[in-house]
Amino acid sequence: MSADTPLETELIFMPSGRLLALVRMDGNDVDLFGFQGRLRTKICWASPPYAAFQCPAEFDGVRLDGPVAFFWRDRLFVIARKHLRGPEVRKRTAVYEITGQLDGGPLAIAEWGELPSAGDTSYAGVAPLGRRKILTTWYSSPLEGDPSWFVGFLGQTDIWQATISLARLRVERRPPSVRQVDTP
């Protein structure tokens, strides 16, 4: 049984030149499935020439599976698989925003909402559509019956797409699920 397992990593070059790594932490075998144990994403930073990362903080309660991160204006968004707590091991594809000091300081994460998804889902792609919208794609098991991840993992999936107007996600309407983390 592993003690802690870093798995998938999304790398984002920040405007300051620093590199942000969002590292999915699968913890031990119990944590892996997401229905009990810890849900975490390590926050790691590297400066040029990017020879080493420092990982001073983490998002607690959020494990970003298969994330895709992108900037829109001066805001940083992530689309990733979200874990719903409970014995059924249910997952969704969700839109998050990372806020805080994007140059290497304390960060917070807020969930803006879920995209239609169930069972085995996520691993999104993103393409800008002009200055106000993005086109995103993700895969999902059929929504009917809200299958668990285990059932979805063994079945068929479809590719979904949506156009999202990011201009409608106003900072003053930030969702209440903000999780602040501080660097030591």
C-alpha positions in Angstrom: 0.0 0.0 0.0 1.5 3.3 -1.0 1.8 6.1 1.6 1.3 9.0 -0.9 1.2 9.0 -4.7 1.6 12.1 -6.9 0.1 11.3 -10.2 -1.0 13.7 -12.9 0.4 17.2 -13.2 -0.7 20.3 -15.1 2.1 22.8 -15.8 1.2 26.4 -16.3 3.7 29.1 -17.3 2.7 32.2 -15.4 3.0 35.8 -16.7 5.9 36.4 -14.2 7.9 33.6 -15.9 7.5 31.2 -13.0 6.1 27.7 -13.6 3.1 26.5 -11.6 2.5 22.7 -11.2 -0.8 21.5 -10.0 -0.1 17.9 -8.8 -2.9 15.4 -8.3 -2.1 13.5 -5.0 -3.7 10.1 -4.9 -2.6 9.4 -1.3 -2.8 5.8 -0.3 -5.0 3.1 -1.8 -8.1 4.2 0.2 -7.7 7.8 -0.9 -7.2 6.8 -4.6 -10.9 6.2 -5.2 -12.0 9.5 -3.6 -14.9 8.2 -1.5 -13.0 8.5 1.8 -9.6 9.8 2.9 -8.0 12.9 1.6 -8.6 14.9 -1.6 -5.6 17.1 -2.3 -3.8 18.9 -5.1 -0.2 20.0 -4.4 0.8 23.5 -5.5 4.4 23.6 -6.7 6.5 26.4 -8.1 9.7 26.5 -10.2 11.7 29.5 -11.4 13.8 29.6 -14.5 15.7 27.5 -15.5 13.1 25.2 -14.0 15.6 22.8 -12.5 13.6 22.1 -9.3 10.2 22.6 -7.8 9.2 23.8 -4.4 5.8 22.5 -3.1 4.9 24.8 -0.2 1.1 24.4 -0.2 -1.9 22.3 -1.4 -5.6 22.6 -2.1 -7.2 20.5 0.6 -10.5 18.9 -0.2 -10.0 19.3 -4.0 -8.2 16.7 -6.1 -7.9 18.0 -9.7 -7.9 14.9 -11.9 -6.8 15.3 -15.5 -6.8 19.1 -15.3 -6.5 21.5 -18.1 -5.6 25.1 -17.0 -5.9 28.2 -19.1 -5.7 32.0 -18.7 -8.6 34.2 -19.6 -7.6 37.8 -19.3 -5.7 37.9 -16.0 -7.7 35.0 -14.4 -6.6 31.4 -14.2 -9.2 28.7 -14.8 -9.0 24.9 -14.5 -11.4 22.2 -15.8 -10.9 18.9 -14.1 -12.6 15.8 -12.7 -14.2 16.4 -9.3 -14.9 13.7 -6.7 -18.2 13.5 -4.9 -17.8 12.1 -1.4 -19.7 9.0 -0.6 -19.6 5.2 -1.1 -20.8 5.3 -4.7 -17.5 6.9 -6.1 -19.3 9.4 -8.3 -17.4 12.0 -10.3 -18.1 15.1 -12.3 -16.3 17.5 -14.7 -16.1 20.9 -13.0 -14.9 24.4 -13.7 -12.6 26.0 -11.1 -10.8 29.3 -10.8 -7.5 29.7 -9.1 -7.2 33.1 -7.3 -4.6 34.7 -5.1 -1.1 35.7 -5.8 -0.5 34.1 -9.1 3.2 35.1 -9.1 4.0 32.5 -6.4 2.1 33.5 -3.3 -0.8 32.1 -1.5 -3.5 30.7 -3.8 -7.2 29.8 -3.4 -9.5 27.7 -5.5 -13.2 28.3 -6.2 -15.6 26.0 -8.0 -17.8 27.7 -10.5 -19.9 24.7 -11.4 -20.2 21.3 -13.0 -20.6 20.4 -16.7 -23.0 17.6 -17.7 -21.1 14.5 -16.6 -21.3 11.2 -14.7 -19.5 7.9 -14.3 -16.1 8.1 -16.0 -15.6 11.7 -17.0 -13.3 14.7 -17.6 -9.9 15.1 -19.4 -11.0 18.3 -21.0 -9.7 20.3 -23.8 -10.0 24.1 -24.2 -9.8 26.5 -27.2 -10.5 30.2 -27.1 -13.4 31.5 -29.2 -12.7 35.2 -29.5 -12.2 37.4 -26.4 -15.2 36.4 -24.3 -15.8 32.6 -24.7 -14.1 29.3 -24.8 -14.9 26.0 -26.4 -14.4 23.1 -24.1 -14.6 19.3 -24.6 -14.7 16.4 -22.2 -15.8 12.8 -22.1 -18.5 11.4 -19.9 -20.4 8.2 -19.4 -24.1 8.4 -20.2 -25.9 10.7 -17.7 -28.9 8.5 -17.2 -28.9 6.8 -13.8 -25.9 8.8 -12.7 -23.5 5.7 -12.8 -20.6 5.4 -10.4 -17.1 5.8 -11.6 -16.6 2.0 -11.4 -19.6 1.4 -13.7 -18.6 4.2 -16.0 -15.0 3.1 -16.2 -16.1 -0.2 -17.7 -18.7 1.3 -20.1 -18.9 3.5 -23.1 -18.3 7.3 -23.0 -19.3 10.2 -25.3 -17.4 13.3 -26.1 -19.2 16.4 -25.0 -18.6 20.0 -25.9 -19.8 23.4 -24.6 -19.2 27.0 -25.2 -18.7 29.0 -22.0 -19.0 32.7 -21.7 -16.2 33.5 -19.2 -17.3 37.2 -19.1 -20.4 36.0 -17.2 -18.2 34.7 -14.4 -17.8 37.9 -12.5 -15.4 38.3 -9.6 -18.0 39.9 -7.4 -20.1 36.8 -7.9 -17.4 34.4 -6.8 -18.9 31.1 -5.5 -18.8 30.4 -1.8 -16.6 27.3 -2.1 -13.3 29.1 -1.9 -10.5 27.2 -0.2 -7.6 29.3 0.8 -4.1 27.8 1.3 -1.1 29.6 2.6 2.5 29.0 2.0 4.7 28.4 5.1 
